[in-house]
Amino acid sequence: MSKLRLSLSYDYPEAIQRAIQLFTEETGIQVDVEVLEHQEQSLLTNFAIHQAGPDISEVGSTWLSNLVSMAAIRPFSDSDVLKVGGQTAFVKGNWETGIYNNQVHSIPWRGDVRVVNYRRDLLVKAGVDEKSAFSSFGNLRDTVRKLQKLEDVVPWAMNTAMDSMLIHVIAPWIWNAGGHLMSRDGRRTMFSEPDALAGICAFFETCAPAISSDARDMPDSEASTQFLEGKAAAIISGHWITDIVHRQGSDSVMRENLGVVLTPGAQYSGGMNLVIWEHSRRTSDALELVCFLTRSDVQAKYLPEAGLLPVNKEALMHPPYTTDANYKVLKESVVSGRHLTAVYMWGLVEDRLFVNNR
């Protein structure tokens, strides 16, 4: 029998390889994993158009509407939902991203958050009170100004490239100003409305003065590296910063001085979900794999080892999310975060907003 095919985005960590091996040992089902490193949405669209490709795919939570509109993915029945543990097994916001047109079309697999990462020693050097440095949008703005006084250190590292990742960083400012990215019915964009524009302007008024000219068109990965190498005092970035410093290892100065706090206001939270393609001829085996990957014990053990964030609530009740201060912040952001709604044609919106404006 041919192998069950699973596509993942970006990476296939060694810990997830071990988890897949355990699945094969438990079920006898062989799995072939393909990593879609670039142009994920276009590749997923090709799978839908040609009705061929993996049996299961990891997809961004905002990409769901496009695939549903193409009748490309299989909805999960009520009995399927019970098999994965029911909706109450997952963080509420992440579960809701899998629902479109009142049907469950995807199951939450891993989380994605944006938090403020900073160096305690550099805040002290700049005369900034750590307890209040990022507690409000005004305090964050003042903190950035004070950090600009530091010599030989970039005060604020950030993604300045024209890509959709920038939305994840700016969203709290837009929401704080009363703005939205899309209308509730998903029929029109709202990021050019006055409230949203006010939030965008507030974001750049806060961060832009701290960006050097050589940091233009810097992707999030490079900005994160800049911070991890001790060349920047603070950054709004993902959970991988904490993972690299604490799990993968970093220099002692960084380990001792890394601080992580929530961004002011509403938290951005996203994630990746698992879908079963309509063209799959092995839907029963595919459902078995989805159940396995979202199981609490699997998420509690293998996702943290892979540097990924669980979205199964029981998995978040285990170390390091209950024992380490920085991981506790990541957990809080996952649980309390606000998600972008999976609205119709969101993929096209991202493309028009960023790709065509480079």
C-alpha positions as CSV (number, residue, x, y, z in Angstrom):
1,M,0.0,0.0,0.0
2,S,1.3,3.5,-0.8
3,K,2.2,5.8,2.0
4,L,-0.2,8.4,3.5
5,R,1.0,11.8,2.3
6,L,1.3,14.8,4.6
7,S,2.5,18.3,3.7
8,L,4.0,20.6,6.2
9,S,5.0,24.3,5.9
10,Y,8.5,25.7,6.5
11,D,10.1,22.8,8.4
12,Y,10.0,19.2,9.5
13,P,11.7,19.2,12.9
14,E,13.4,16.1,14.2
15,A,10.9,15.8,17.1
16,I,8.0,15.7,14.7
17,Q,9.8,13.0,12.7
18,R,9.9,11.0,15.9
19,A,6.2,11.6,16.5
20,I,5.4,10.4,12.9
21,Q,7.5,7.3,13.6
22,L,5.5,6.6,16.8
23,F,2.3,7.0,14.8
24,T,3.5,4.3,12.3
25,E,4.4,2.0,15.2
26,E,1.0,2.5,16.8
27,T,-1.1,2.1,13.6
28,G,1.1,0.5,11.0
29,I,0.3,3.4,8.6
30,Q,3.4,4.6,6.7
31,V,3.6,8.4,6.2
32,D,5.5,10.4,3.6
33,V,6.1,14.0,4.6
34,E,6.7,16.8,2.1
35,V,7.8,20.3,3.2
36,L,6.4,23.2,1.3
37,E,9.2,25.7,2.0
38,H,8.1,28.5,-0.4
39,Q,4.9,29.8,-2.0
40,E,2.7,27.6,0.2
41,Q,-0.6,29.2,-0.8
42,S,0.1,28.7,-4.5
43,L,1.1,25.1,-4.0
44,L,-2.0,24.4,-2.0
45,T,-4.1,26.1,-4.7
46,N,-2.5,23.7,-7.3
47,F,-3.4,20.7,-5.1
48,A,-7.0,22.0,-5.1
49,I,-7.1,22.7,-8.9
50,H,-5.6,19.4,-10.0
51,Q,-7.2,17.4,-7.3
52,A,-4.0,15.7,-6.6
53,G,-1.3,15.9,-3.9
54,P,-1.1,15.1,-0.2
55,D,-3.9,13.5,1.8
56,I,-3.4,15.9,4.6
57,S,-1.8,19.4,4.7
58,E,-0.8,21.9,7.3
59,V,-2.4,25.3,6.3
60,G,-2.5,28.8,7.7
61,S,-5.6,29.5,9.6
62,T,-6.5,32.4,7.3
63,W,-6.2,30.3,4.2
64,L,-9.1,28.1,4.9
65,S,-11.8,30.1,3.0
66,N,-9.9,29.8,-0.3
67,L,-9.8,26.0,-0.1
68,V,-13.4,25.7,1.0
69,S,-14.6,27.9,-1.8
70,M,-12.8,25.5,-4.2
71,A,-14.6,22.5,-2.7
72,A,-11.1,21.1,-2.2
73,I,-11.1,20.0,1.4
74,R,-13.2,17.5,3.3
75,P,-15.3,18.8,6.2
76,F,-15.1,17.0,9.5
77,S,-18.3,15.4,10.6
78,D,-19.6,15.5,14.2
79,S,-18.3,12.0,14.8
80,D,-14.9,13.1,13.4
81,V,-14.8,16.0,15.8
82,L,-15.5,13.6,18.7
83,K,-12.6,11.5,17.6
84,V,-10.2,14.4,17.8
85,G,-11.4,15.1,21.4
86,G,-14.2,17.6,20.7
87,Q,-13.9,21.3,20.4
88,T,-13.4,21.8,24.1
89,A,-10.1,20.0,23.9
90,F,-8.6,23.0,22.0
91,V,-8.0,26.7,22.7
92,K,-11.2,28.4,21.8
93,G,-9.8,30.9,19.3
94,N,-7.8,28.3,17.5
95,W,-10.7,26.0,17.2
96,E,-12.9,28.7,15.7
97,T,-10.4,29.3,12.9
98,G,-11.3,25.9,11.6
99,I,-14.9,26.7,11.1
100,Y,-16.2,28.2,7.9
101,N,-19.8,28.5,6.8
102,N,-20.8,26.8,10.0
103,Q,-18.8,23.6,9.2
104,V,-15.6,22.3,10.7
105,H,-13.1,22.2,7.8
106,S,-9.8,22.0,9.7
107,I,-8.4,21.0,13.1
108,P,-6.0,23.2,15.0
109,W,-2.5,21.8,15.0
110,R,-0.1,24.5,16.4
111,G,-0.2,28.1,17.5
112,D,1.6,31.2,16.4
113,V,1.8,34.4,18.6
114,R,3.6,37.7,18.6
115,V,5.1,39.0,21.9
116,V,7.6,41.6,22.9
117,N,11.1,40.1,23.5
118,Y,13.6,42.3,25.2
119,R,17.0,42.4,26.9
120,R,16.7,43.2,30.6
121,D,20.3,44.4,30.8
122,L,19.9,46.9,27.9
123,L,16.7,48.2,29.4
124,V,18.5,48.9,32.7
125,K,21.4,50.6,30.7
126,A,18.8,52.8,29.0
127,G,17.1,53.7,32.3
128,V,13.9,51.9,31.5
129,D,11.7,50.4,34.2
130,E,11.1,46.8,33.0
131,K,7.7,46.5,34.8
132,S,6.1,49.3,32.9
133,A,8.2,49.4,29.7
134,F,5.7,47.7,27.5
135,S,2.5,47.9,29.6
136,S,0.8,50.4,27.2
137,F,1.2,51.7,23.7
138,G,2.4,55.0,25.2
139,N,4.9,53.3,27.4
140,L,6.2,51.2,24.5
141,R,6.7,54.4,22.4
142,D,8.6,56.0,25.3
143,T,10.7,52.9,25.8
144,V,11.7,52.9,22.1
145,R,12.8,56.5,22.4
146,K,14.9,55.8,25.4
147,L,16.5,52.7,23.8
148,Q,17.6,55.0,20.9
149,K,20.2,56.5,23.3
150,L,22.1,53.2,23.5
151,E,25.4,53.1,21.6
152,D,26.2,50.2,19.2
153,V,22.8,48.6,19.7
154,V,19.8,48.7,17.4
155,P,17.0,49.9,19.7
156,W,14.1,48.1,18.0
157,A,14.5,45.2,15.5
158,M,11.6,44.6,13.2
159,N,10.4,43.1,10.0
160,T,10.5,45.8,7.3
161,A,9.9,43.6,4.3
162,M,6.7,43.7,2.3
163,D,5.2,40.4,3.4
164,S,2.1,39.3,5.2
165,M,4.0,38.6,8.5
166,L,3.9,42.4,9.0
167,I,0.1,42.2,9.6
168,H,0.8,40.1,12.7
169,V,2.9,42.8,14.3
170,I,0.7,45.8,13.4
171,A,-2.6,44.2,14.2
172,P,-2.7,45.2,17.9
173,W,-2.2,48.9,17.0
174,I,-5.1,48.6,14.5
175,W,-7.4,47.0,17.0
176,N,-6.4,49.5,19.7
177,A,-7.5,52.3,17.4
178,G,-10.8,50.7,16.8
179,G,-9.9,49.5,13.4
180,H,-10.4,46.2,11.5
181,L,-8.7,44.4,8.6
182,M,-11.9,43.1,7.1
183,S,-15.6,43.7,7.6
184,R,-17.5,41.2,9.7
185,D,-19.2,39.7,6.6
186,G,-15.8,39.4,4.8
187,R,-17.0,41.3,1.8
188,R,-14.6,44.2,1.9
189,T,-11.2,45.2,3.3
190,M,-11.1,47.8,6.1
191,F,-7.4,48.5,6.5
192,S,-7.8,51.8,4.6
193,E,-10.6,53.0,6.9
194,P,-9.7,56.0,9.2
195,D,-9.5,53.9,12.4
196,A,-7.3,51.3,10.9
197,L,-5.0,53.9,9.3
198,A,-4.8,55.7,12.6
199,G,-3.5,52.4,14.2
200,I,-1.0,51.9,11.3
201,C,0.3,55.4,11.7
202,A,0.6,55.0,15.5
203,F,2.6,51.8,14.9
204,F,5.1,53.5,12.5
205,E,5.3,56.6,14.7
206,T,6.4,54.3,17.5
207,C,8.8,52.1,15.7
208,A,10.0,53.8,12.6
209,P,12.3,56.4,14.3
210,A,14.3,53.5,15.7
211,I,14.9,51.8,12.4
212,S,18.2,52.4,10.6
213,S,18.4,52.9,6.9
214,D,20.2,49.6,6.4
215,A,17.3,47.7,8.0
216,R,14.9,48.3,5.1
217,D,13.4,45.3,3.5
218,M,14.6,43.1,6.4
219,P,12.4,40.0,6.8
220,D,11.3,38.8,10.2
221,S,13.9,36.0,10.2
222,E,16.8,38.5,9.9
223,A,15.3,40.8,12.5
224,S,15.0,37.9,14.9
225,T,18.6,36.9,14.2
226,Q,19.7,40.5,14.9
227,F,18.0,40.3,18.3
228,L,19.3,36.9,19.1
229,E,22.9,37.9,18.3
230,G,22.6,40.7,20.8
231,K,22.6,43.5,18.2
232,A,19.1,44.7,19.1
233,A,17.5,45.7,22.5
234,A,13.9,44.6,21.7
235,I,11.7,43.1,19.0
236,I,8.1,42.0,18.5
237,S,8.5,38.5,17.2
238,G,7.2,34.9,17.5
239,H,7.6,32.1,20.0
240,W,10.7,30.9,18.3
241,I,12.8,33.5,20.1
242,T,12.1,31.9,23.5
243,D,12.6,28.4,21.9
244,I,16.0,29.3,20.5
245,V,17.3,30.9,23.6
246,H,16.0,28.3,26.1
247,R,15.7,25.0,24.3
248,Q,18.3,25.2,21.5
249,G,20.8,27.1,23.5
250,S,22.2,30.6,23.4
251,D,25.0,32.6,25.0
252,S,24.7,33.0,28.8
253,V,24.1,36.7,28.6
254,M,21.0,36.3,26.4
255,R,19.7,33.4,28.5
256,E,20.0,35.4,31.7
257,N,18.5,38.6,30.3
258,L,15.8,37.6,27.9
259,G,12.4,39.0,28.9
260,V,9.1,38.2,27.3
261,V,5.8,40.2,27.7
262,L,2.5,40.5,26.0
263,T,2.1,43.3,23.5
264,P,-0.2,46.0,24.8
265,G,-3.9,45.7,24.1
266,A,-5.4,42.8,22.2
267,Q,-2.9,40.0,21.4
268,Y,-2.4,38.7,17.8
269,S,-2.7,34.9,17.7
270,G,-2.7,32.7,14.7
271,G,-1.6,29.2,13.8
272,M,-1.6,26.3,11.5
273,N,-4.4,23.8,11.0
274,L,-4.7,20.4,9.5
275,V,-7.0,19.7,6.6
276,I,-7.9,16.5,4.7
277,W,-8.1,16.9,1.0
278,E,-11.3,16.0,-0.9
279,H,-9.2,14.1,-3.4
280,S,-7.7,11.8,-0.7
281,R,-8.6,8.1,-1.1
282,R,-7.4,7.3,2.4
283,T,-9.7,9.6,4.5
284,S,-9.9,7.0,7.3
285,D,-6.1,6.8,7.7
286,A,-5.8,10.6,7.3
287,L,-8.3,11.1,10.1
288,E,-6.2,8.8,12.3
289,L,-3.1,10.9,11.7
290,V,-5.0,14.2,12.5
291,C,-6.3,12.6,15.7
292,F,-2.8,11.5,16.6
293,L,-1.0,14.9,15.9
294,T,-3.6,16.8,17.9
295,R,-3.7,14.4,20.8
296,S,-2.8,16.0,24.2
297,D,0.1,13.7,25.0
298,V,1.6,14.0,21.6
299,Q,1.3,17.8,21.6
300,A,2.6,18.0,25.2
301,K,5.8,16.0,24.4
302,Y,6.7,16.6,20.7
303,L,5.6,20.1,19.9
304,P,7.7,21.8,22.6
305,E,10.7,19.6,21.6
306,A,10.2,20.8,18.0
307,G,9.9,24.5,19.1
308,L,6.2,24.6,18.2
309,L,3.3,25.9,20.3
310,P,0.5,23.4,21.3
311,V,-3.1,24.4,20.9
312,N,-4.5,21.4,22.8
313,K,-5.5,22.9,26.2
314,E,-4.3,19.8,28.2
315,A,-0.9,20.0,26.5
316,L,-0.5,23.6,27.7
317,M,-0.9,22.4,31.3
318,H,2.5,20.8,31.2
319,P,6.1,22.2,31.5
320,P,7.5,24.4,30.2
321,Y,4.3,26.3,30.0
322,T,3.6,26.0,33.7
323,T,7.2,26.3,35.0
324,D,9.1,28.9,32.9
325,A,8.2,32.6,33.1
326,N,8.7,33.3,29.4
327,Y,6.8,30.2,28.3
328,K,4.0,31.2,30.6
329,V,3.7,34.4,28.6
330,L,3.6,32.4,25.3
331,K,0.8,30.3,26.8
332,E,-1.2,33.3,27.9
333,S,-0.8,34.8,24.4
334,V,-2.1,31.6,22.8
335,V,-5.1,31.4,25.1
336,S,-6.1,35.1,25.1
337,G,-5.0,36.1,21.6
338,R,-7.3,37.5,18.9
339,H,-7.3,35.7,15.6
340,L,-7.7,37.0,12.1
341,T,-11.0,35.7,10.6
342,A,-10.8,33.3,7.7
343,V,-12.8,35.4,5.3
344,Y,-13.4,34.8,1.6
345,M,-10.5,35.6,-0.7
346,W,-8.2,36.5,2.2
347,G,-5.3,35.0,0.2
348,L,-5.9,37.4,-2.6
349,V,-6.1,40.3,-0.1
350,E,-2.6,39.4,1.2
351,D,-1.3,39.1,-2.3
352,R,-2.6,42.5,-3.4
353,L,-1.6,44.2,-0.2
354,F,2.0,43.0,-0.1
355,V,3.3,41.1,-3.1
356,N,2.0,43.7,-5.6
357,N,3.3,46.6,-3.6
358,R,7.0,45.5,-3.4
